[in-house]
């Protein structure tokens, strides 16, 4: 599995867009980019995933560069409830397997 | 649509006692998982199931047993609890599909303390 690199922490003003970067320069052609988050004392939460096209759902947007070596998770209007640790994971999506979290990015949304 | 629910939310056990944690999902998912999460350790897979009536061991199965008699339920049993099993336990589920096998939906967790 490709290794990912994320900044350890970020701040974002409430109401502004939060842009969380992830580098995955060794990603292979059949690996997807997945994003999860974990709010303190809660269960992990799946956010979004993509292969090469940009994706959007009710929670966030995922922008993947054309060479697929990096991606950005965008929370369009961050709220205090978005304060959490965000995990970028690169995996082949064709086998059931455990979710493996790296250190992630601790996002603090500031009033 | 409640998603994934776990019962109980909190429990304190004495060493040697037994208990069963219940996980239920209403999304008709085929696959279900039990994880434990300890500070600084990330998620560790205990057992998983790829369908009703089937179970398999994960990376830390010792001291735990599981059963999946109904598709929507996945039970985790501790036969003789030990202090090392003090942890937060998460259940998760997902469905088959080309990219969906890593799109897992987690329950709120059960906080277990063994004294």
Interface residues (C-beta under 8 A of the other chain):
Chain A: X32 X34 X41 X42 X43 X44 X45 X46 X49 X51 X89 X91 X93 X94 X95 X96 X97 X98 X99 X100 X101
Chain B: X4 X31 X33 X35 X42 X43 X44 X45 X48 X50 X58 X59 X90 X92 X94 X98 X99 X100 X101 X102 X103 X104 X105 X106 X107 X108 X109
